[in-house]
């Protein structure tokens, strides 16, 4: 069969030419790429030879990685590969109603929980000078008459979980009588008076209430109050530590959502470091503003009951707080405004409107008045934004969730100076760069260190913002109030802020991240490194 | 080095093909194969290369000793020595830690557990080497006087890491003379491409689905457990049979014909059929080198005789088989891994085989055909999946097995389980179809028709062109997936 031999040799020849060409093209690359845009990571480089790595096999494994990573046309191949992943799903045959979960393909490769003992770094504060003794201490009046308190409750505030009860008792001063209990507030909280005069507070559902004990003397009424907070029962997923992987990414009603989980291990550590910051800067207010993720806006109980509850995470984080730390719980304001365009559909960040509510709650909590949202000029940066969720998943469905980026432009004149790690800096007269058609428009993205100065505002009113990328949309609003806004992204900066700012006279420090950053190990370490 | 990696496909393989075919002498060609095989092994495990060389040397010496033995006793001593040394090496490097742990657990001691790294492919090359010494003893082949030739047999890279288990007798002649033509190389490339496709397209994606289902976001459910193990079963099949395809294809490119290892095992009706289609070279090895020796051993023959004498005729007929099967399946389980769940898995299958052979086969014959087929096929699915559950879980085995029956789960299903299945639904359907021989069946029919309508020569041309297009398409597809996919696990690597 002479023809058969011919055809065999011909096709073999063709195949060898093809294989050989790709092989040669690969080997002859003069410039090898070092970064993958699409995967957002550094690519492997040619390893150095050491006897250790050679004997362990790591040297060869690294070479194989290098060849893989610098394969010719890799970026195109990676994007093609991601598109192909959509073919796995039945969505080609029929669209599924309701919530769809896709797994972040990079999940499952995170760190495991470590159960190490932790202690904050060694640190010696300068001794706090003893305070001048103040006269206004009620229990120590050098008067003739001993003061009798009409009624005193066993606690001034109490927090517990729905379904539980709380025992509150009252001590009635001598000469006072007719102890009467009452409760006002959410209907899920009620009281039952016990035989011995104490009261059992029952929280059937989450909410707030005030329990009042009233006594009488000579026709005059005196009362004492206890503020009751009942927390919602936590749903299973939220109990998982933040390193619980893979975390499901959800597609629901034309938007993509990521999830985060409360970390029972790290929450107390965070609380301890917040308190340490408060101690290190005694004349500065220490604030913590934690942004919830987009799933907080899902109101359909069918869906929200099956995913991690962001509101519960915020409550649990708040419950851990100790010391003189202002924790701004954003749960209520986000639940209230859930119908608004608070989060992007194709990006894991909040919109500028979403950041507004965090700003207004924060400003209120430090005793100032936030500028109403109508008093800002709105600029539409783009209406064709496709954000990070597409990059994470490569899922083609996300590519159709176009977002509009609205920016609420600062009202006051300002200068923004960005410092790079090599010492160079650049100054701009804007802090929202409308030329960038993405989330990076907000303060031009993540930088190690930058300062915004607003001449119109009191120059001694300053705030240090330690933030993740959520903070980028939050910072511009601060220009309404502060003269100096110092922004640090601890992922990129190498600074000891105690040394830098101990004599600066900061008015406020705010830690502004989202529930994912605020529960995980890396951000805890960043906070430690900033003062270590 | 992994076959399904850019380095292997675009650097190692082209270079090897070039250097192999550039020279004509068989010495050159054998030398090239040997050098590349040793380099291939060193790439993965530089230190343990010497262990493998040592093993080859031992087997070489003992092969010669058996051949030189003048008396049956001398020959027997030599083969026993060879086998014992091989098993000792395997025992120490694979099972030492496991043995000490088990002793500690049972006797309550605290002997320090040695932490020995498992050398790459030791289970495979040791078993291959043993076929040589034993077959020399059985006079199925002559002792190999050339050390390089024997070394090539033991270290040849295609089947070194994960099979098929090639016996010395399978390729004894091929070491000397191999038939190579463009046709052979093309056939080899085609087989290799198919294997690579199975691995990269099916195994890796099923692996990700299985891992996501087993990770049980929001708690394990019954559905996530069964669906997870289903994807795992598919992963193992495509991974392992894909690897065997690549090995056979590679061998073919250099004129070697290796035995088949898989024959569409998932279409089996029952466990007995399954083990005639799954990992066939291992089954064959255990049959020829353990099952029959046990059956013919003095101990068993004595037992049979005494049972016959005391009138237990059926026992005398069946007991040797049962004993041999138990020994073989205990060993098969143990071979798969140094952990008790693997032994349990082996015993599990041994039990099913014994059950089918002695009880179930007869029981099913009493039922109407249709019913019997349905029951057998459905039970086969569940038996296999549950077997995989045992195989998969080295730790917390019984807790994990409970999940399959609703013990310790958060319900029958949840939104994550359903979503994961939906998200991998099309993959599941296509994978299940790909387990069947339907593609080959259709191609066979078309080829037959073409033979008639076009004549043999033209039909062959069409066939060859088609196959080449397939090869190029698969290479391209796999390159896309490999470049874009950092997730490239290889389960049998730990053997």
Interface residues (C-beta under 8 A of the other chain):
Chain A: X1 X3 X4 X5 X7 X8 X9 X11 X12 X14 X15 X16 X18 X19 X20 X22 X23 X26 X27 X54 X55 X56 X57 X60 X63 X64 X67 X68 X71 X74 X77 X78 X79 X80 X81 X82 X84 X85 X87 X88 X89 X90 X91 X92 X93 X96 X99 X100 X101 X102 X103 X105 X108 X236 X237 X244 X245 X246 X247 X248 X306 X307
Chain B: X1 X2 X5 X6 X7 X10 X11 X14 X17 X43 X44 X45 X46 X47 X181 X182 X183 X185 X186 X189 X205 X208 X209 X211 X212 X215 X217 X218 X219 X410 X414 X415 X416 X419 X420 X422 X423 X424 X425 X426 X427 X457 X460 X461 X464 X465 X468 X471 X472 X475 X479 X480 X481 X482 X483 X484 X485 X487
